Amino acid sequence: MPTTAELKPTGFPHIYLDAQGRGWIDDTNTKVVEVVYDVIGVNRLTPERIHEEHPHLSMAQIHAALTYYYDNKAALDAYMAKEYEEYLQIRAQTENPELQARLRAVKQERSAGS
């Protein structure tokens, strides 16, 4: 995480940009997209639940991150889609199908023996 001195204000309370244009929540090591993933991802957490799981984030910081996201939705959605594509490429390059098949077989044997 860049230091606050290295970040550029966005005009949104609590939200600063690094040199790559990524939004960070002030005084934390948390990117805006991390809060967004909690809300729109598989878990679908409420802001209150995010605060419970990440007490270092204030409710004001969480809501500021979400406000920043909704005001910049197209750009952040594109950024998250690009991150996901990069993840899929790296995963495809590093996957070991033989190892995965052996692990699945061991897991199945263990669950059958339970």
N, CA, C and O of each residue as an XYZ file, in Angstrom:
456
protein
N       0.850     -1.183      0.000
C       0.000      0.000      0.000
C       0.882      1.228      0.000
O       1.800      1.342      0.812
N       0.613      2.122     -0.885
C       1.369      3.379     -0.878
C       1.041      4.188      0.377
O      -0.031      4.031      0.962
N       1.961      5.045      0.781
C       1.678      5.911      1.915
C       0.699      6.997      1.474
O       0.599      7.308      0.288
N      -0.012      7.562      2.423
C      -0.992      8.594      2.108
C      -0.337      9.764      1.370
O      -0.964     10.386      0.512
N       0.911     10.061      1.700
C       1.611     11.159      1.031
C       1.813     10.883     -0.460
O       1.938     11.814     -1.255
N       1.846      9.602     -0.835
C       2.047      9.232     -2.238
C       0.736      9.164     -3.019
O       0.748      9.002     -4.239
N      -0.376      9.285     -2.329
C      -1.684      9.148     -2.962
C      -2.276     10.494     -3.337
O      -1.967     11.521     -2.733
N      -3.136     10.464     -4.351
C      -3.771     11.682     -4.844
C      -5.231     11.698     -4.389
O      -5.930     10.700     -4.564
N      -5.707     12.798     -3.813
C      -7.114     12.884     -3.421
C      -8.041     12.728     -4.627
O      -7.685     13.095     -5.747
N      -9.215     12.187     -4.387
C     -10.172     11.964     -5.478
C     -11.316     12.955     -5.473
O     -12.044     13.065     -6.459
N     -11.486     13.678     -4.382
C     -12.678     14.517     -4.236
C     -13.759     13.762     -3.471
O     -14.790     14.339     -3.123
N     -13.534     12.491     -3.210
C     -14.434     11.681     -2.383
C     -13.788     11.536     -1.015
O     -12.592     11.263     -0.923
N     -14.562     11.715      0.047
C     -13.980     11.524      1.376
C     -13.415     10.110      1.503
O     -14.029      9.150      1.039
N     -12.269      9.987      2.121
C     -11.638      8.703      2.454
C     -11.020      7.962      1.272
O     -10.401      6.920      1.487
N     -11.152      8.437      0.049
C     -10.678      7.695     -1.120
C      -9.543      8.460     -1.804
O      -9.663      9.645     -2.116
N      -8.433      7.741     -2.027
C      -7.265      8.301     -2.678
C      -6.824      7.372     -3.798
O      -7.113      6.175     -3.771
N      -6.118      7.929     -4.791
C      -5.641      7.138     -5.927
C      -4.132      6.969     -5.864
O      -3.405      7.891     -5.493
N      -3.666      5.768     -6.235
C      -2.231      5.554     -6.348
C      -1.764      5.940     -7.745
O      -2.553      6.431     -8.553
N      -0.503      5.723     -8.025
C       0.072      6.121     -9.315
C      -0.560      5.381    -10.497
O      -0.534      5.878    -11.623
N      -1.128      4.194    -10.246
C      -1.791      3.429    -11.303
C      -3.275      3.759    -11.427
O      -3.970      3.178    -12.260
N      -3.765      4.684    -10.606
C      -5.166      5.086    -10.666
C      -6.106      4.205     -9.867
O      -7.325      4.314    -10.005
N      -5.553      3.326     -9.026
C      -6.388      2.462     -8.189
C      -6.813      3.206     -6.938
O      -6.017      3.915     -6.322
N      -8.086      3.038     -6.566
C      -8.612      3.696     -5.385
C      -8.254      2.949     -4.107
O      -8.385      1.727     -4.025
N      -7.802      3.701     -3.118
C      -7.464      3.160     -1.798
C      -8.271      3.882     -0.735
O      -8.590      5.061     -0.890
N      -8.599      3.195      0.327
C      -9.295      3.799      1.460
C      -8.238      4.361      2.400
O      -7.274      3.680      2.751
N      -8.433      5.611      2.802
C      -7.422      6.284      3.619
C      -7.128      5.539      4.915
O      -7.992      4.901      5.515
N      -5.860      5.654      5.317
C      -5.379      5.092      6.577
C      -5.583      3.584      6.700
O      -5.643      3.062      7.813
N      -5.691      2.878      5.575
C      -5.846      1.423      5.589
C      -4.967      0.832      4.499
O      -4.347      1.557      3.721
N      -4.923     -0.458      4.455
C      -4.232     -1.168      3.380
C      -5.291     -1.842      2.508
O      -5.127     -2.988      2.088
N      -6.372     -1.121      2.244
C      -7.536     -1.691      1.569
C      -7.869     -0.899      0.311
O      -8.028      0.321      0.341
N      -7.970     -1.634     -0.797
C      -8.383     -1.003     -2.054
C      -9.906     -0.918     -2.101
O     -10.602     -1.733     -1.496
N     -10.404      0.063     -2.816
C     -11.851      0.231     -2.992
C     -12.467     -1.048     -3.550
O     -13.527     -1.477     -3.092
N     -11.810     -1.660     -4.538
C     -12.395     -2.851     -5.166
C     -12.540     -4.008     -4.192
O     -13.392     -4.871     -4.404
N     -11.742     -4.060     -3.131
C     -11.883     -5.127     -2.144
C     -13.231     -5.023     -1.431
O     -13.878     -6.037     -1.168
N     -13.644     -3.815     -1.125
C     -14.965     -3.610     -0.513
C     -16.049     -3.932     -1.533
O     -17.055     -4.556     -1.195
N     -15.850     -3.512     -2.768
C     -16.823     -3.771     -3.832
C     -17.006     -5.273     -4.025
O     -18.136     -5.748     -4.144
N     -15.901     -6.028     -4.056
C     -16.001     -7.483     -4.201
C     -16.835     -8.094     -3.078
O     -17.600     -9.031     -3.307
N     -16.686     -7.561     -1.864
C     -17.482     -8.077     -0.742
C     -18.973     -7.852     -0.965
O     -19.792     -8.672     -0.551
N     -19.329     -6.756     -1.610
C     -20.739     -6.414     -1.811
C     -21.333     -7.105     -3.035
O     -22.447     -7.626     -2.967
N     -20.607     -7.117     -4.149
C     -21.188     -7.650     -5.387
C     -20.749     -9.080     -5.681
O     -21.272     -9.718     -6.595
N     -19.794     -9.580     -4.914
C     -19.268    -10.918     -5.156
C     -20.158    -12.013     -4.611
O     -21.334    -11.798     -4.316
N     -19.580    -13.180     -4.484
C     -20.304    -14.370     -4.044
C     -20.942    -14.178     -2.666
O     -22.065    -14.625     -2.434
N     -20.236    -13.522     -1.762
C     -20.721    -13.394     -0.382
C     -21.868    -12.406     -0.217
O     -22.700    -12.561      0.677
N     -21.914    -11.386     -1.080
C     -22.979    -10.364     -1.017
C     -23.144     -9.795      0.398
O     -24.231     -9.840      0.973
N     -22.058     -9.265      0.942
C     -22.090     -8.738      2.295
C     -22.716     -7.345      2.335
O     -22.587     -6.565      1.392
N     -23.382     -7.053      3.421
C     -23.885     -5.702      3.659
C     -22.732     -4.857      4.193
O     -21.736     -5.406      4.667
N     -22.849     -3.532      4.125
C     -21.801     -2.698      4.727
C     -21.580     -3.015      6.210
O     -20.448     -2.997      6.692
N     -22.652     -3.302      6.917
C     -22.525     -3.635      8.338
C     -21.715     -4.917      8.533
O     -20.880     -5.002      9.433
N     -21.967     -5.898      7.693
C     -21.243     -7.180      7.786
C     -19.768     -6.985      7.406
O     -18.883     -7.587      8.014
N     -19.512     -6.145      6.402
C     -18.122     -5.844      6.039
C     -17.407     -5.244      7.236
O     -16.266     -5.605      7.525
N     -18.068     -4.330      7.935
C     -17.476     -3.699      9.111
C     -17.200     -4.729     10.202
O     -16.172     -4.660     10.877
N     -18.108     -5.679     10.377
C     -17.892     -6.734     11.371
C     -16.662     -7.576     11.019
O     -15.871     -7.929     11.893
N     -16.512     -7.892      9.732
C     -15.402     -8.740      9.307
C     -14.094     -7.972      9.154
O     -13.015     -8.562      9.211
N     -14.188     -6.664      8.962
C     -13.011     -5.808      8.791
C     -13.164     -4.587      9.695
O     -13.393     -3.480      9.207
N     -13.039     -4.780     11.002
C     -13.302     -3.667     11.936
C     -12.348     -2.485     11.772
O     -12.618     -1.405     12.297
N     -11.234     -2.669     11.050
C     -10.341     -1.537     10.813
C     -10.953     -0.540      9.829
O     -10.466      0.584      9.707
N     -12.030     -0.946      9.119
C     -12.740     -0.032      8.221
C     -13.930      0.564      8.956
O     -14.745     -0.157      9.533
N     -14.017      1.867      8.929
C     -15.184      2.505      9.540
C     -16.372      2.411      8.572
O     -16.194      2.174      7.378
N     -17.560      2.595      9.095
C     -18.739      2.600      8.230
C     -18.635      3.726      7.206
O     -19.056      3.565      6.061
N     -18.080      4.859      7.611
C     -17.914      5.977      6.675
C     -16.966      5.590      5.537
O     -17.221      5.924      4.380
N     -15.879      4.892      5.856
C     -14.939      4.461      4.820
C     -15.587      3.454      3.868
O     -15.387      3.525      2.656
N     -16.355      2.529      4.412
C     -17.038      1.525      3.587
C     -18.027      2.201      2.647
O     -18.052      1.908      1.451
N     -18.829      3.091      3.178
C     -19.814      3.788      2.337
C     -19.131      4.706      1.324
O     -19.623      4.868      0.207
N     -18.003      5.305      1.704
C     -17.259      6.137      0.743
C     -16.742      5.283     -0.407
O     -16.798      5.700     -1.564
N     -16.241      4.091     -0.099
C     -15.753      3.187     -1.148
C     -16.887      2.807     -2.087
O     -16.702      2.771     -3.303
N     -18.054      2.523     -1.532
C     -19.196      2.147     -2.372
C     -19.695      3.334     -3.198
O     -20.072      3.165     -4.358
N     -19.699      4.514     -2.620
C     -20.082      5.715     -3.365
C     -19.122      5.939     -4.524
O     -19.541      6.226     -5.645
N     -17.831      5.807     -4.243
C     -16.827      5.961     -5.303
C     -17.067      4.937     -6.408
O     -16.996      5.268     -7.591
N     -17.351      3.696     -6.021
C     -17.617      2.652     -7.015
C     -18.817      3.011     -7.880
O     -18.721      2.984     -9.107
N     -19.945      3.347     -7.259
C     -21.147      3.606     -8.047
C     -21.020      4.861     -8.913
O     -21.651      4.951     -9.966
N     -20.212      5.822     -8.480
C     -19.980      7.006     -9.301
C     -18.964      6.750    -10.428
O     -18.864      7.539    -11.368
N     -18.222      5.656    -10.328
C     -17.209      5.307    -11.330
C     -17.372      3.856    -11.772
O     -16.391      3.170    -12.058
N     -18.621      3.399    -11.824
C     -18.941      1.989    -12.024
C     -18.353      1.408    -13.309
O     -17.753      0.333    -13.271
N     -18.505      2.072    -14.413
C     -18.021      1.530    -15.685
C     -16.508      1.300    -15.645
O     -16.030      0.249    -16.070
N     -15.772      2.261    -15.145
C     -14.309      2.142    -15.093
C     -13.883      1.045    -14.119
O     -12.985      0.260    -14.422
N     -14.519      0.988    -12.959
C     -14.145     -0.034    -11.985
C     -14.582     -1.425    -12.419
O     -13.871     -2.397    -12.166
N     -15.731     -1.539    -13.063
C     -16.152     -2.839    -13.588
C     -15.159     -3.323    -14.647
O     -14.818     -4.505    -14.686
N     -14.701     -2.421    -15.496
C     -13.715     -2.782    -16.518
C     -12.402     -3.215    -15.866
O     -11.780     -4.182    -16.304
N     -11.985     -2.507    -14.829
C     -10.758     -2.860    -14.095
C     -10.888     -4.249    -13.479
O      -9.969     -5.062    -13.576
N     -12.035     -4.523    -12.843
C     -12.236     -5.823    -12.205
C     -12.307     -6.942    -13.242
O     -11.814     -8.042    -12.993
N     -12.908     -6.679    -14.390
C     -12.972     -7.678    -15.459
C     -11.563     -7.978    -15.979
O     -11.229     -9.133    -16.246
N     -10.746     -6.944    -16.120
C      -9.362     -7.136    -16.571
C      -8.579     -7.952    -15.547
O      -7.825     -8.850    -15.923
N      -8.746     -7.653    -14.259
C      -8.089     -8.425    -13.200
C      -8.492     -9.896    -13.266
O      -7.655    -10.784    -13.106
N      -9.766    -10.144    -13.500
C     -10.265    -11.516    -13.559
C      -9.674    -12.256    -14.761
O      -9.304    -13.424    -14.648
N      -9.584    -11.591    -15.892
C      -8.980    -12.207    -17.081
C      -7.511    -12.538    -16.829
O      -7.036    -13.600    -17.230
N      -6.797    -11.640    -16.171
C      -5.399    -11.902    -15.840
C      -5.283    -13.104    -14.904
O      -4.390    -13.936    -15.063
N      -6.187    -13.191    -13.930
C      -6.216    -14.331    -13.016
C      -6.425    -15.626    -13.790
O      -5.721    -16.608    -13.553
N      -7.385    -15.640    -14.712
C      -7.661    -16.847    -15.493
C      -6.453    -17.256    -16.335
O      -6.169    -18.446    -16.472
N      -5.745    -16.281    -16.898
C      -4.557    -16.581    -17.699
C      -3.456    -17.196    -16.835
O      -2.835    -18.187    -17.221
N      -3.223    -16.611    -15.682
C      -2.192    -17.137    -14.776
C      -2.582    -18.532    -14.291
O      -1.745    -19.432    -14.224
N      -3.844    -18.697    -13.960
C      -4.318    -20.004    -13.507
C      -4.120    -21.062    -14.592
O      -3.674    -22.172    -14.301
N      -4.446    -20.728    -15.824
C      -4.288    -21.674    -16.930
C      -2.820    -22.041    -17.131
O      -2.507    -23.176    -17.492
N      -1.932    -21.098    -16.902
C      -0.499    -21.348    -17.089
C       0.098    -22.177    -15.952
O       1.118    -22.840    -16.139
N      -0.525    -22.142    -14.788
C       0.068    -22.797    -13.619
C      -0.694    -24.038    -13.168
O      -0.255    -24.729    -12.249
N      -1.815    -24.328    -13.794
C      -2.599    -25.494    -13.400
C      -1.825    -26.783    -13.655
O      -1.050    -26.883    -14.606
N      -2.046    -27.742    -12.805
C      -1.469    -29.065    -12.965
C      -2.625    -30.060    -12.918
O      -2.997    -30.517    -11.837
N      -3.202    -30.403    -14.073
C      -4.386    -31.268    -14.102
C      -4.174    -32.624    -13.429
O      -5.088    -33.149    -12.793
N      -2.981    -33.191    -13.566
C      -2.717    -34.488    -12.933
C      -2.785    -34.383    -11.412
O      -3.405    -35.216    -10.751
N      -2.150    -33.365    -10.871
C      -2.170    -33.161     -9.424
C      -3.593    -32.907     -8.946
O      -4.012    -33.459     -7.929
N      -4.334    -32.083     -9.664
C      -5.711    -31.790     -9.274
C      -6.567    -33.047     -9.285
O      -7.401    -33.233     -8.399
N      -6.375    -33.908    -10.268
C      -7.134    -35.161    -10.336
C      -6.793    -36.052     -9.152
O      -7.685    -36.663     -8.564
N      -5.504    -36.137     -8.790
C      -5.113    -36.948     -7.623
C      -5.700    -36.388     -6.341
O      -6.173    -37.145     -5.493
N      -5.677    -35.072     -6.190
C      -6.239    -34.455     -4.987
C      -7.745    -34.701     -4.894
O      -8.264    -34.989     -3.815
N      -8.445    -34.588     -6.026
C      -9.884    -34.872     -6.028
C     -10.153    -36.321     -5.634
O     -11.095    -36.598     -4.892
N      -9.328    -37.247     -6.128
C      -9.508    -38.667     -5.811
C      -9.284    -38.905     -4.319
O     -10.046    -39.643     -3.695
N      -8.261    -38.300     -3.744
C      -7.995    -38.449     -2.307
C      -9.153    -37.869     -1.499
O      -9.597    -38.468     -0.520
N      -9.627    -36.721     -1.909
C     -10.744    -36.093     -1.209
C     -11.986    -36.981     -1.266
O     -12.690    -37.138     -0.269
N     -12.247    -37.552     -2.424
C     -13.416    -38.415     -2.585
C     -13.266    -39.672     -1.733
O     -14.234    -40.116     -1.115
N     -12.067    -40.249     -1.693
C     -11.837    -41.434     -0.869
C     -12.073    -41.119      0.607
O     -12.699    -41.899      1.324
N     -11.577    -39.992      1.043
C     -11.734    -39.599      2.454
C     -13.195    -39.358      2.802
O     -13.653    -39.764      3.869
N     -13.935    -38.696      1.903
C     -15.337    -38.427      2.213
C     -16.160    -39.710      2.145
O     -17.162    -39.823      2.851
N     -15.770    -40.682      1.317
C     -16.471    -41.969      1.257
C     -16.215    -42.796      2.498
O     -17.072    -43.572      2.920
N     -15.040    -42.635      3.088
C     -14.678    -43.388      4.288
C     -15.247    -42.808      5.561
O     -15.171    -43.440      6.615
N     -15.816    -41.619      5.487
C     -16.342    -40.953      6.695
C     -17.628    -41.549      7.160
O     -18.191    -41.099      8.158
